[in-house]
């Protein structure tokens, strides 16, 4: 019970004495008869007001209220005003305050009561004495005591509410959520700092007033009314703050606050509300970001509670072919989204996941909301309860349609030649391997062709690579058309093609090979010109020439090489035993050569170059020689081309350069006087390397020699292969100190203009012209022309392969400066050359 102010003090202030109470007790019986009429009149007056009518639900409640009011009126004039009376009046006042009746209503009610009661007191009942002045005074004092107690209860209720609101401030001031206490009319009673920050309402925490000063309350009104009726309410809203342009997304929770116990068990009616505002801006941003991410990556999210309802995010619904706003539904919705043919796979995957595995399955969707057919990947995890039963599941839906298309595209690119549309080398070998497997099971023969276009470089040189691509595409089309449906056709790279097909029992493979050759021999149009793309073709037959795809292709390649070397354009050569022996010899020599290079088992021999007029030594050429412990002496004419084919020529050339430089150093330190340069041959592979000049300089310096001691011989054909790059590298070699010469001059196609640009000091006349010049006028004419050209350009000449005095004499007559050949000496070991040409002989 609320504490009641001192009753004795109140009675003293009103001068309500014991005599007054006695006077009222004397009139109580007479006045009691008037109470029913007073009550009826009182409620007629009360119900004329809307706020009073709203508090009375029905006639039964009105009857109860009239009975209670009758008891109250009897008590008011009973003349007993003790603590019990005061406590009851306090309780009733608190109840009225909580209901919302204002003090003004109380004063109006008392005024009406006095206006009705006093005349009745004056008239009294029949046979009753008229009241004296003392009774009237006592009655007025009692009414004012009652009014004072009622107004006091209102003040007490207010003080208790203020105290509670102070408690709210202490409890809610530092909460991270915006917190607000407001009246039912949305008047602010308390706001914490978080509310101020959330809505930029800097004065809300310090000033009370209408909440509408800080935020738009249109959406809050219905929520507050719901809370006052039901105790609480909650809703997600976007509230626009008066100080902000953009609305703030918040989760609003409203709780009705009780007005206190009111004492004496009075009713608890809420008249204030507590509002909390959870800032959803970051959550909203994250949600929207996740939705955007799902849309951008074609990934959706699903979850399933084992109450049977499956939930899709909008993106997951779209991927599965359902509307974006698909509400949670039974699990069969998932099956309905899947193509009928894939539903058993989904069910099986689902059972495995429920048994403890992970859900992973690729499916076709039954339909899509945008009409597009899709393939999706369904991934997920099933969580189990303590009893091991599935409790819930969640996962993602991933659109893999484009990924599958990309994978197919990548597989196509990995196995297909993009220019011609044929299988590439990798795929071609796979198909050939499969073809051989079928042939083995069926006891069939298979013919494998290796075709290499003749003079294809002419097309690229004349019409550019675009023209070359046109020819290659046309060759591929012809190969595919001529080979037939059962054949494997592949582009191995560059202008090389492989064709293979099974042979019927007793079928001769040559007609099919000729058909391919004839198809390729037809003229083709390149730009405005016509060109005949003939090919050299090598053939091998399974199982006679090999059983594996690699062996057959290698043997067909060897046969093609023989066809290109020894046959006319467009020739066909089948692999045979003799070719196999040569191929085996080449493999053996190449392997032994590679080993010899690693073990430094080769040696250099040195052949002198002699002045034709004086017989003096004017130059030395270093020539590689190789004696193998198993193969014996191997001719340079055999191992040098093999080194070029197997990619060993660069290592061979670097070894020769370093070895020659080291030998020149040893001769120089050994006292050889007027030591000439040592000539070393340079390969095309070395000159194709942009770093060759720098490497050559390092190799020579590492041997204690200087590039001025070395002459680099470059064949005419190498000079002409890539003139611009060769000139660039030659200039770098000249800058380093090397001398340069043209070897085998006359066998290439040098133009005079190009020759004038070459930074060389010497021309070496090819031995094929020197050997035949005394018997063939053409060879003599070439030798004469070369010597004259060299003289005109200020270059020295050296004739190679001079073997007779007659050749030397004729060369001397023509003005050739020097000769190299067996007439003067063979290629000698370093010690032999030193003994015969360097010790005591001046150049």
Secondary structure, DSSP 4 states (H G I P E B T S, - for coil): ------HHHHHHHHT--HHHHHHHHHHHHHHHTTHHHHHHHHHHHHTTSHHHHTT--SHHHHHHHHHHHHHHHHHHTSS--SHHHHHHHHHHHHHHHHHT--HHHHHHHHHHHHHHHHHHHHH--TTPPPP-HHHHHHHHHHHHHHHHHHHHHHHHHHHHHHHHHHHHHHHHTT-SSEEEEEETT-BEEEE-HHHHHHHT-TTTTT--SBGGGTB--HHHHHHHHHHHHHSEEEEEEEEPBTT-SS-EEEEEEEEEEP---TTTT------EEEEEEEE-HHHHHHHHHHHHHHHHHTEEEEEEETTTEEEE-HHHHHHTTS-TTPPPEETHHHHHHB-GGGHHHHHHHHHHHHTTSEEEEEEEBS--TTS---EEEEEEEEEE-TTS-EEEEEEEEEE-HHHHHHHHHHHHHHHB-TTT-SB-HHHHHHHHHHHHHHHHHHT-EEEEEEEEETTHHHHHHHHHHHHHHHHHHHHHHHHHHHH-TT-EEEEEETTEEEEEEEE-TT--SHHHHHHHHHHHTSEEEETTEEEE--EEEEEEEETTS-SSHHHHHHHHHHHHHHHHHHS-TT-EEE--HHHHHHHHHHHHHHHHHHHHHHTT--EEEEEEEEETTT--EEEEEEEEEEEETTTEEE-HHHHHHHHHHTT-HHHHHHHHHHHHHHHHHHHHHTT-SSPPPEEEEE-HHHHT-TTHHHHHHHHHHHTT--GGGEEEEEEHHHHHHTHHHHHHHHHHHHHHT-EEEEEEETSS---HHHHHHS--SEEEE-HHHHHHTTT-HHHHHHHHHHHHHHHHHT-EEEEE---SHHHHHHHHHHT--EEESTTT---B-HHHHIIIIITT---
